[in-house]
Amino acid sequence: QIIAGTSRKDDPKVFSVNNRRVNELLELGLSDKRNLLLHEAMEVLEQYGVPTVKSAVATSGMEAKNVAENIGYPVAMKLISEDVLHKSDVGGVELNLRRGSTVEQAYDKMMARIHESYPKAKLDGVMIQSMVAGGRELIVGGRHPILFGPVVLVGMGGIFVEIFEEATIRVAPISEREAKAMVDELKGAQILQGARGQERFDIDALVEVILRISQLLVEFPRISELDINPLRINPENKGCVALDARIILN
């Protein structure tokens, strides 16, 4: 049934994605009665075609060093733990690590620091990631409110809960036209559009990420909350990349 005032070009895009693998990851979390770990959340994004930063998991200082050398310096180190939700608030993130000895020391210090703050927390290692420079940071995500279907949001960075009222929001599934309107309504839209002779950012790539997240939330209502924070958007034609992700299951 076509509603008056709409057209085929306003229909939501449907991307080819790996639903089976995403279902496996969600089932793993649900069976363990936990939310997704950092590397699992990042893999969900990958399976839905959202570009993610080059990364790998390490469970010891030596392994972290080897992973970092394989990825290439400088790297970031991020805690993986189902018991520590906001890792940056408790020293669970280290940036701009440039040598193997520094990576090993950072790993040992991070584990000791987190264990002291959360003695009962299960620590699953760290994720080592390439450092990504330049661009602008945004947040893209969504929620499944109790009263209606999933909502998708985009905002100019910041903490998910704090910016929820300031972000532009639509009920999913959304069309490409709606996704572009979400970006246009941002308070920082002129920055992304290259105001006053500044470089223009890759808004088309951002729109595609928004659409893919919309599809993910519609197809998997078991995802209660999702945010990519930050999503780094690069200059025009250079895409964007997810640097961190959080997925909470209901």
C-alpha positions as CSV (number, residue, x, y, z in Angstrom):
1,Q,0.0,0.0,0.0
2,I,1.4,3.4,-1.0
3,I,0.5,6.3,1.3
4,A,-0.5,9.5,-0.5
5,G,2.4,12.0,-0.9
6,T,5.2,9.4,-0.9
7,S,7.1,7.9,-3.8
8,R,9.3,4.9,-4.5
9,K,12.4,7.0,-4.1
10,D,11.4,7.6,-0.5
11,D,11.4,3.9,0.3
12,P,14.2,2.8,2.7
13,K,17.2,1.3,1.0
14,V,17.8,-2.4,1.8
15,F,21.5,-3.3,1.9
16,S,23.0,-6.7,1.5
17,V,24.3,-7.7,4.9
18,N,25.4,-10.7,6.9
19,N,22.3,-11.2,9.1
20,R,23.4,-14.7,10.1
21,R,26.7,-13.7,11.7
22,V,25.0,-10.8,13.5
23,N,22.4,-13.2,14.8
24,E,25.2,-15.5,16.1
25,L,26.8,-12.6,17.9
26,L,23.5,-11.5,19.5
27,E,22.7,-15.0,20.5
28,L,26.1,-15.4,22.1
29,G,25.5,-12.3,24.3
30,L,21.9,-13.3,25.2
31,S,23.0,-16.8,26.1
32,D,25.6,-15.4,28.4
33,K,23.1,-12.8,29.8
34,R,25.3,-9.9,28.8
35,N,25.6,-7.1,26.4
36,L,28.0,-7.3,23.4
37,L,31.7,-6.8,24.1
38,L,33.6,-4.1,22.2
39,H,35.0,-6.3,19.5
40,E,31.7,-8.0,19.0
41,A,29.9,-4.7,18.6
42,M,32.5,-3.6,16.1
43,E,32.0,-6.9,14.2
44,V,28.2,-6.3,14.0
45,L,29.0,-2.9,12.4
46,E,31.3,-4.6,9.9
47,Q,28.7,-7.2,9.0
48,Y,26.3,-4.4,8.2
49,G,28.8,-2.6,6.0
50,V,29.8,0.2,8.4
51,P,33.5,0.9,7.9
52,T,35.5,0.3,11.1
53,V,39.0,1.1,12.2
54,K,41.7,-1.6,11.8
55,S,41.8,-3.5,15.1
56,A,42.5,-6.8,16.9
57,V,42.0,-8.3,20.4
58,A,44.9,-9.0,22.8
59,T,44.8,-10.7,26.2
60,S,48.4,-10.0,27.4
61,G,51.0,-7.3,27.2
62,M,53.1,-9.3,24.8
63,E,50.2,-10.1,22.6
64,A,49.2,-6.4,22.6
65,K,52.7,-5.5,21.5
66,N,52.6,-8.1,18.7
67,V,49.2,-6.9,17.5
68,A,50.3,-3.3,17.6
69,E,53.4,-4.0,15.5
70,N,51.2,-5.9,13.0
71,I,48.7,-3.0,12.8
72,G,51.3,-0.3,12.7
73,Y,52.0,2.5,15.2
74,P,50.6,4.7,16.6
75,V,47.8,2.7,18.2
76,A,45.0,3.1,20.7
77,M,44.3,0.5,23.4
78,K,40.7,0.0,24.7
79,L,39.5,-2.2,27.6
80,I,37.2,-5.1,26.8
81,S,34.9,-6.0,29.7
82,E,31.2,-6.7,30.1
83,D,31.4,-5.3,33.6
84,V,32.9,-1.8,32.7
85,L,30.5,0.1,30.4
86,H,32.1,3.5,30.2
87,K,35.8,2.5,29.9
88,S,37.1,6.0,29.2
89,D,35.8,7.2,32.6
90,V,38.0,4.7,34.5
91,G,41.2,4.7,32.6
92,G,40.3,2.0,30.2
93,V,41.5,3.9,27.1
94,E,45.1,4.7,26.1
95,L,45.9,6.7,23.0
96,N,48.9,7.4,20.7
97,L,51.0,4.5,21.9
98,R,54.1,4.5,19.7
99,R,56.5,1.7,20.9
100,G,56.2,-1.9,21.8
101,S,57.5,-1.4,25.3
102,T,55.0,1.4,25.8
103,V,52.2,-0.9,24.7
104,E,53.2,-3.6,27.1
105,Q,53.5,-1.2,30.0
106,A,50.1,0.4,29.1
107,Y,48.5,-3.0,29.1
108,D,49.8,-4.0,32.5
109,K,49.0,-0.7,34.1
110,M,45.5,-0.7,32.6
111,M,44.7,-4.1,34.0
112,A,46.0,-3.2,37.4
113,R,44.1,0.1,37.4
114,I,40.8,-1.5,36.4
115,H,41.2,-4.4,38.8
116,E,41.7,-2.0,41.6
117,S,38.6,0.0,40.8
118,Y,36.5,-3.1,39.9
119,P,38.0,-6.0,41.8
120,K,35.1,-8.3,40.7
121,A,35.0,-7.3,37.1
122,K,35.7,-9.8,34.4
123,L,38.4,-8.4,32.1
124,D,38.5,-9.8,28.6
125,G,41.6,-8.1,27.4
126,V,42.0,-5.1,25.2
127,M,41.3,-4.0,21.6
128,I,44.3,-2.5,19.8
129,Q,43.3,-0.1,17.1
130,S,45.0,2.1,14.5
131,M,45.0,5.8,15.5
132,V,42.9,7.8,13.0
133,A,43.7,11.4,12.6
134,G,41.8,14.3,11.0
135,G,38.2,14.6,10.2
136,R,35.3,15.4,12.6
137,E,33.7,13.2,15.3
138,L,30.0,12.4,15.3
139,I,27.8,10.0,17.1
140,V,25.3,7.8,15.2
141,G,23.1,5.3,17.0
142,G,19.6,4.4,18.1
143,R,17.3,3.0,20.6
144,H,14.2,0.8,20.9
145,P,11.7,2.8,23.0
146,I,9.0,0.7,24.7
147,L,6.0,2.6,23.1
148,F,7.0,2.5,19.4
149,G,9.6,1.3,16.9
150,P,13.3,1.9,16.8
151,V,14.6,5.5,16.5
152,V,17.8,6.5,14.8
153,L,19.9,9.5,15.8
154,V,22.9,11.5,14.7
155,G,24.7,14.2,16.6
156,M,28.0,16.1,16.6
157,G,29.9,13.9,19.0
158,G,29.5,13.8,22.8
159,I,28.1,11.3,25.3
160,F,25.1,9.3,24.0
161,V,22.8,10.0,26.9
162,E,23.7,13.6,27.3
163,I,23.2,14.5,23.6
164,F,20.1,12.5,23.0
165,E,17.8,15.6,23.3
166,E,20.1,17.6,21.0
167,A,20.5,15.0,18.3
168,T,18.3,14.8,15.2
169,I,16.1,11.8,15.5
170,R,13.8,9.8,13.2
171,V,11.7,6.6,13.6
172,A,13.2,3.7,11.6
173,P,13.2,2.6,8.9
174,I,14.2,5.8,7.3
175,S,14.7,6.8,3.7
176,E,17.8,8.4,2.1
177,R,15.9,11.7,2.0
178,E,15.2,11.5,5.7
179,A,18.8,10.6,6.5
180,K,20.0,13.7,4.6
181,A,17.5,15.8,6.4
182,M,18.8,14.6,9.8
183,V,22.3,15.8,8.8
184,D,21.0,19.1,7.5
185,E,19.2,19.7,10.9
186,L,22.4,19.3,13.0
187,K,23.6,22.4,14.7
188,G,27.0,21.8,13.2
189,A,25.7,21.0,9.7
190,Q,27.4,24.1,8.1
191,I,30.8,22.8,9.4
192,L,30.2,19.5,7.6
193,Q,29.0,21.3,4.4
194,G,32.1,23.4,4.1
195,A,30.9,26.8,5.3
196,R,33.1,29.9,4.6
197,G,35.4,28.1,2.2
198,Q,36.3,25.3,4.6
199,E,36.6,21.7,3.3
200,R,33.4,19.8,2.8
201,F,33.1,16.5,4.6
202,D,31.8,13.2,3.2
203,I,28.1,13.6,3.9
204,D,27.1,10.9,1.5
205,A,29.2,8.3,3.5
206,L,27.6,9.6,6.7
207,V,24.1,9.2,5.2
208,E,24.9,5.6,4.2
209,V,26.0,4.8,7.8
210,I,22.8,6.2,9.2
211,L,20.7,4.1,6.7
212,R,22.7,0.9,7.6
213,I,22.1,1.5,11.3
214,S,18.4,2.1,10.6
215,Q,18.3,-1.3,8.9
216,L,20.2,-3.0,11.7
217,L,17.8,-1.7,14.3
218,V,14.7,-2.7,12.4
219,E,16.0,-6.2,11.6
220,F,17.2,-6.9,15.2
221,P,14.7,-5.6,17.8
222,R,16.8,-7.4,20.4
223,I,19.2,-4.5,20.2
224,S,17.9,-2.2,22.9
225,E,20.5,0.5,22.4
226,L,23.4,1.1,20.0
227,D,25.8,3.9,19.5
228,I,28.9,4.5,17.4
229,N,30.8,7.1,19.4
230,P,32.8,8.4,17.7
231,L,32.2,8.0,14.0
232,R,35.0,9.9,12.3
233,I,33.8,11.6,9.1
234,N,36.6,12.5,6.6
235,P,36.7,15.1,3.9
236,E,34.6,14.6,0.8
237,N,35.0,11.2,-1.0
238,K,37.2,9.9,1.8
239,G,34.4,8.1,3.7
240,C,34.0,7.7,7.5
241,V,35.0,5.1,10.0
242,A,33.6,3.9,13.3
243,L,36.2,4.1,16.1
244,D,34.1,2.7,19.0
245,A,30.7,1.0,19.4
246,R,28.4,-0.1,22.2
247,I,25.4,-2.5,21.8
248,I,23.1,-3.1,24.7
249,L,20.6,-6.1,24.4
250,N,17.1,-6.3,25.8
